[in-house]
Amino acid sequence: MNAISASGIHKHYGTFRANSSRVGPKGPGLDGFDLEVPAGTVCGLLGPNGAGKTTAIRIFATLLAHDAGEARVAGFDVRRRSDQVRRRIGLVGQHAAVDEILTGRQNLELFGRLHHLPVRTARARADELLERFALADTGAKPVAKYSGGMRRRLDLAASLIVAPEVLFVDEPTTGLDPQGRRDVWAAIRDLVDGGTTVLLTTQYLEEADQLADRIAMLTAGRVVAEGTPEQLKSMIGGDRIDIVLGDAALLGRAVETVRPLSTGEIEVDAAEARLSVPVAERARALMLVAAALTEHGIEPVDVVLRRPTLDEVFLHVTGGAEREVAA
């Protein structure tokens, strides 16, 4: 069963004047957007700025009306049954929506009361969520003293006051340090383990690789590639061998040396004195490449066997789509 679905969604932003000196954005926010997210999974929406990620989230969360197509959340049409959708969702925006003057516990109790929970129930729920998100020791501190990662975890906790079936998370770790990002990742994994469906937008490819069961890549308001992280990586070939040389002047000779062992186009980065060679039969290819370089008197600084990254898939897919749209 799909917890989230979209079919042929279009959203066009008309020109508007925000003030006397600036004209607001215009053009298609979504242009034939399709998506299906099974219940109890994490779906990552990836795309460059302006691709339509936040527009999609706002439509699913009933905050923005679409022009055409159908969108459903938890089985309900977001346009005709918005009241039912809102009862079943949580939303974590790009910026933490918590009060810095209040303590962490007071923030959660406030959200509980706004959801019409009785006082005792709101307090109990606040304590439960503080424990769940590893904030119990800091629950009595003003949020102004929280780190960025702690604020983001508190924001996630606030969105779960009424345990939503579906949670929309818009770029949850923007501006966080590595430890803060890992803390938020752990919190999202806990939510999914508890049965929540998560639709996540992010510009961090590593984040999507870590969290998402499936990924949809957007360009110009439509999905141009979709699948599991491994399926997407396989789109641009199999394994690669990265070779770093001590002298960029050797790149040409190295390329000719390994070309017979390559299964596709060899990528060359002159600034880094590095070449990336697509190969098959990874273990055998690694030995043959090392032997060929040695035979031709080329001693690399480093040789690494790896799978393609989501960064490479993203650039390959969205770059091609952008060129098509421009044409």
C-alpha positions as CSV (number, residue, x, y, z in Angstrom):
1,M,0.0,0.0,0.0
2,N,1.3,3.5,-0.9
3,A,1.3,6.1,1.9
4,I,2.0,8.8,-0.6
5,S,1.2,9.0,-4.3
6,A,1.2,11.6,-7.0
7,S,0.1,11.4,-10.6
8,G,0.6,14.2,-13.2
9,I,0.9,17.0,-10.7
10,H,1.4,20.4,-12.2
11,K,2.0,23.6,-10.3
12,H,2.7,26.9,-12.1
13,Y,3.8,30.0,-10.4
14,G,2.6,33.2,-12.0
15,T,4.5,36.4,-11.9
16,F,3.8,38.5,-8.8
17,R,5.2,41.6,-7.3
18,A,6.4,41.1,-3.7
19,N,7.2,44.7,-3.2
20,S,7.9,47.9,-5.1
21,S,11.3,46.8,-6.2
22,R,11.2,43.1,-6.8
23,V,9.2,40.7,-9.0
24,G,8.6,37.3,-7.5
25,P,9.3,33.9,-9.0
26,K,7.5,32.5,-12.0
27,G,7.4,29.3,-14.1
28,P,6.6,25.7,-13.4
29,G,7.2,24.5,-9.9
30,L,6.0,21.0,-10.8
31,D,5.6,19.8,-14.4
32,G,4.0,16.3,-14.5
33,F,5.3,15.1,-11.2
34,D,4.7,11.4,-10.4
35,L,5.6,9.6,-7.2
36,E,4.7,6.5,-5.2
37,V,6.0,5.9,-1.6
38,P,5.1,2.6,0.1
39,A,4.0,2.7,3.7
40,G,6.7,2.3,6.3
41,T,9.6,3.4,4.0
42,V,11.8,6.5,3.4
43,C,11.7,8.2,0.1
44,G,14.3,10.8,-0.8
45,L,13.6,13.6,-3.1
46,L,16.8,14.9,-4.7
47,G,17.2,17.8,-7.1
48,P,19.0,21.1,-7.6
49,N,17.6,24.3,-6.2
50,G,14.4,25.1,-7.9
51,A,13.7,21.5,-9.0
52,G,10.4,21.4,-7.2
53,K,11.2,19.5,-4.0
54,T,9.7,22.0,-1.5
55,T,6.7,22.6,-3.8
56,A,6.0,18.9,-3.7
57,I,6.2,18.8,0.1
58,R,3.9,21.8,0.4
59,I,1.3,20.2,-1.9
60,F,1.4,16.9,0.0
61,A,1.1,18.8,3.3
62,T,-2.0,20.7,2.0
63,L,-0.2,24.0,2.3
64,L,-0.2,24.7,-1.4
65,A,-2.9,23.9,-4.0
66,H,-1.8,22.2,-7.3
67,D,-3.1,23.2,-10.7
68,A,-3.7,19.7,-12.1
69,G,-3.2,16.0,-11.3
70,E,-3.9,14.0,-8.2
71,A,-2.1,13.7,-4.9
72,R,-3.0,11.4,-2.1
73,V,-1.6,11.0,1.4
74,A,-2.6,8.1,3.8
75,G,-5.3,7.2,1.3
76,F,-6.9,10.7,1.1
77,D,-7.0,13.2,-1.7
78,V,-5.0,16.2,-0.5
79,R,-7.4,18.6,-2.3
80,R,-10.8,17.1,-1.4
81,R,-10.0,15.6,2.0
82,S,-7.3,18.0,3.3
83,D,-8.8,17.8,6.9
84,Q,-8.2,14.0,7.0
85,V,-4.7,14.4,5.5
86,R,-3.7,17.0,8.2
87,R,-4.8,14.6,11.0
88,R,-2.3,12.0,9.7
89,I,0.8,14.0,8.9
90,G,3.7,15.7,10.5
91,L,5.9,18.4,8.9
92,V,9.5,19.4,9.6
93,G,10.4,22.5,7.6
94,Q,13.9,23.7,6.6
95,H,14.2,25.8,9.8
96,A,13.5,24.5,13.3
97,A,10.0,25.8,14.5
98,V,10.7,25.8,18.2
99,D,10.7,28.7,20.7
100,E,14.2,29.5,22.0
101,I,12.9,31.1,25.2
102,L,11.1,28.0,26.3
103,T,12.8,24.8,27.5
104,G,12.7,21.7,25.4
105,R,10.1,20.1,27.6
106,Q,7.9,23.3,27.6
107,N,8.1,23.4,23.8
108,L,6.8,19.8,23.5
109,E,4.1,20.4,26.1
110,L,3.0,23.5,24.1
111,F,2.8,21.5,20.9
112,G,0.8,18.8,22.8
113,R,-1.7,21.4,24.1
114,L,-2.0,22.9,20.6
115,H,-3.0,19.4,19.4
116,H,-5.7,19.4,22.2
117,L,-4.0,16.8,24.4
118,P,-5.0,17.0,28.1
119,V,-2.3,18.6,30.3
120,R,-1.2,15.3,31.8
121,T,-1.1,13.5,28.5
122,A,0.9,16.4,26.9
123,R,3.4,16.2,29.8
124,A,3.7,12.4,29.5
125,R,4.2,12.6,25.8
126,A,6.8,15.3,26.2
127,D,8.8,13.1,28.6
128,E,8.5,10.2,26.3
129,L,9.8,12.1,23.2
130,L,12.6,13.7,25.1
131,E,13.8,10.3,26.1
132,R,13.3,8.9,22.6
133,F,15.4,11.7,21.0
134,A,18.1,11.6,23.6
135,L,17.1,15.0,25.0
136,A,16.0,14.0,28.5
137,D,19.1,15.5,30.2
138,T,18.6,18.8,28.5
139,G,14.8,19.0,28.6
140,A,14.9,21.7,31.4
141,K,17.3,24.0,29.4
142,P,16.1,26.9,27.3
143,V,16.3,26.0,23.6
144,A,18.6,29.0,23.0
145,K,21.3,26.9,24.7
146,Y,20.8,23.9,22.4
147,S,23.2,23.0,19.6
148,G,21.9,22.9,16.0
149,G,21.6,19.1,16.1
150,M,19.7,19.2,19.4
151,R,17.2,21.8,18.0
152,R,16.6,19.7,14.9
153,R,16.0,16.6,17.1
154,L,13.6,18.7,19.2
155,D,11.8,19.8,16.0
156,L,11.4,16.2,14.9
157,A,10.1,15.3,18.3
158,A,7.5,18.1,18.1
159,S,6.3,16.8,14.8
160,L,5.5,13.5,16.5
161,I,3.4,14.7,19.3
162,V,0.4,12.9,17.8
163,A,2.4,10.1,16.1
164,P,1.7,10.8,12.4
165,E,1.4,8.1,9.9
166,V,3.4,10.2,7.4
167,L,6.2,12.6,8.1
168,F,7.5,15.2,5.6
169,V,11.0,16.4,6.3
170,D,12.4,19.2,4.2
171,E,16.2,19.4,4.2
172,P,16.6,18.3,7.8
173,T,20.3,18.7,8.2
174,T,21.1,22.0,6.4
175,G,23.8,23.9,8.3
176,L,24.5,21.1,10.8
177,D,27.9,19.8,11.6
178,P,28.7,16.1,11.0
179,Q,27.7,15.0,14.5
180,G,24.4,16.9,14.3
181,R,23.7,15.2,10.9
182,R,24.3,11.8,12.3
183,D,22.0,12.5,15.3
184,V,19.2,13.5,13.0
185,W,19.8,10.5,10.8
186,A,19.5,8.2,13.8
187,A,16.2,9.9,14.9
188,I,14.7,9.5,11.4
189,R,15.7,5.8,11.4
190,D,13.9,5.3,14.7
191,L,10.8,6.9,13.3
192,V,10.7,4.5,10.4
193,D,11.4,1.5,12.7
194,G,8.2,2.6,14.5
195,G,6.1,2.5,11.3
196,T,6.2,6.1,10.1
197,T,6.5,6.8,6.4
198,V,9.0,9.5,5.6
199,L,9.3,11.7,2.6
200,L,12.7,13.5,2.8
201,T,14.1,16.3,0.6
202,T,17.8,16.9,0.7
203,Q,20.7,18.3,-1.3
204,Y,23.1,15.9,0.5
205,L,23.7,12.8,-1.6
206,E,25.2,11.0,1.3
207,E,22.1,11.7,3.4
208,A,19.9,10.1,0.8
209,D,22.2,7.1,0.4
210,Q,22.2,6.6,4.2
211,L,18.4,7.0,4.8
212,A,16.3,6.4,1.8
213,D,14.8,3.0,0.7
214,R,14.1,4.7,-2.7
215,I,15.2,7.9,-4.3
216,A,13.4,10.1,-6.9
217,M,15.6,12.6,-8.7
218,L,13.9,15.8,-9.8
219,T,14.8,18.3,-12.5
220,A,12.5,21.1,-13.7
221,G,9.5,19.9,-11.8
222,R,9.5,16.2,-12.9
223,V,11.1,12.9,-11.8
224,V,13.8,12.0,-14.2
225,A,15.1,8.9,-12.4
226,E,13.8,6.7,-9.6
227,G,14.9,3.5,-7.8
228,T,16.9,2.2,-4.8
229,P,20.3,3.8,-4.3
230,E,21.9,0.6,-5.8
231,Q,19.7,0.7,-8.8
232,L,20.5,4.3,-9.5
233,K,24.2,3.7,-9.1
234,S,24.0,0.9,-11.6
235,M,22.6,3.3,-14.2
236,I,26.0,4.6,-15.0
237,G,27.9,1.3,-15.0
238,G,29.5,-1.0,-12.5
239,D,32.7,-0.6,-10.5
240,R,35.3,2.0,-11.0
241,I,39.0,2.2,-10.3
242,D,40.3,5.6,-9.2
243,I,44.0,6.2,-9.8
244,V,45.8,9.2,-8.3
245,L,49.2,10.1,-9.8
246,G,52.0,12.1,-8.3
247,D,52.5,14.0,-11.5
248,A,49.6,15.3,-13.7
249,A,52.0,15.0,-16.7
250,L,51.7,11.2,-16.5
251,L,47.9,11.3,-17.0
252,G,48.0,10.9,-20.8
253,R,50.4,7.8,-20.6
254,A,48.3,6.3,-17.7
255,V,45.1,6.7,-19.8
256,E,46.6,4.9,-22.7
257,T,48.0,2.2,-20.4
258,V,44.6,1.3,-18.8
259,R,42.4,2.0,-21.8
260,P,42.3,-1.7,-22.9
261,L,41.0,-2.7,-19.5
262,S,38.3,0.0,-19.4
263,T,34.6,-0.9,-20.1
264,G,33.6,2.7,-20.9
265,E,34.8,6.3,-20.9
266,I,37.7,7.1,-18.7
267,E,37.2,10.3,-16.6
268,V,40.2,12.5,-16.1
269,D,40.7,15.2,-13.5
270,A,43.9,17.1,-14.4
271,A,43.7,19.4,-11.3
272,E,43.7,16.4,-9.0
273,A,46.0,14.2,-11.2
274,R,43.3,11.5,-11.1
275,L,41.6,9.2,-13.6
276,S,38.6,7.1,-13.0
277,V,38.3,3.9,-15.0
278,P,35.0,1.9,-15.4
279,V,35.7,-1.9,-15.1
280,A,34.1,-5.3,-14.9
281,E,35.2,-8.2,-12.7
282,R,36.4,-5.9,-10.0
283,A,39.0,-8.0,-8.3
284,R,40.6,-9.2,-11.5
285,A,40.5,-5.7,-13.0
286,L,42.2,-4.2,-10.0
287,M,45.1,-6.6,-10.3
288,L,45.4,-6.1,-14.1
289,V,45.4,-2.3,-13.8
290,A,48.1,-2.4,-11.1
291,A,50.2,-4.7,-13.2
292,A,49.8,-2.6,-16.3
293,L,50.8,0.6,-14.5
294,T,53.9,-1.1,-13.0
295,E,54.9,-2.6,-16.4
296,H,54.8,0.9,-18.0
297,G,56.8,2.5,-15.1
298,I,53.9,4.4,-13.6
299,E,53.8,4.4,-9.8
300,P,50.5,5.8,-8.6
301,V,50.0,7.6,-5.3
302,D,46.8,5.7,-4.7
303,V,44.6,3.2,-6.4
304,V,41.0,2.7,-5.1
305,L,38.3,0.3,-6.3
306,R,34.8,1.6,-5.7
307,R,31.2,1.7,-6.8
308,P,29.7,4.7,-8.5
309,T,28.4,7.3,-6.1
310,L,25.0,9.0,-6.0
311,D,26.8,12.3,-6.7
312,E,27.9,10.9,-10.1
313,V,24.4,9.5,-10.8
314,F,22.9,12.9,-9.8
315,L,25.2,14.9,-12.1
316,H,24.7,12.4,-14.9
317,V,20.9,12.3,-14.7
318,T,20.0,15.9,-13.8
319,G,22.7,17.4,-16.1
320,G,21.3,15.5,-19.0
321,A,17.7,16.4,-18.2
322,E,18.7,20.1,-17.8
323,R,20.3,20.1,-21.2
324,E,17.1,18.5,-22.7
325,V,14.9,21.1,-21.1
326,A,17.2,23.9,-22.3
327,A,17.1,22.6,-25.8
